[in-house]
Amino acid sequence: MAEGKIKRLTDRGFGFIETSDGQDMFFHMSACEGCRFDDLREGQQVEFNVGQGPKGPRAESVRVV
């Protein structure tokens, strides 16, 4: 699993994770596992699997570390 920190959250149910190599990874609230999207905070450490979405790479199975 890859790790990163939450860079930005929106009120529309998606956000971005800053990966360890400095890239931004999109994720949707439906990708959260073991936590609720509303409980996530910017700067929080998370782990995730890299998947492929219609617009490119995205984070899947997002979990708080």
Secondary structure, 3 states (H helix, E strand, C coil): CEEEEEEEECCCCEEEEEECCCCEEEEEHHHECCCCHHHCCCCCEEEEEEEEECCEEEEEEEEEC
